[in-house]
């Protein structure tokens, strides 16, 4: 369906894919011909790292 929509738009607008993007699905999504891929998982699933600096 995504490939069909990209073909329907036919370069008249940038096409972005987002939502449920993972390392397992990104190649298939890119092959559909979209211009941009948003991967929110990079930021909303990250765990914080404590790198505080203490001065004595």
C-alpha angles and dihedrals in degrees: 000000000000092000090051091052092049089052091047091053088049097192096308090119140013111266120213127191119204139158129064092020114159137161087263095055104032097087093051091048092048089051089061089073101249117158098218136025121199117204110190090171087079091069110022096051099044121116119226120249118213107225099158122164120222121195120205 
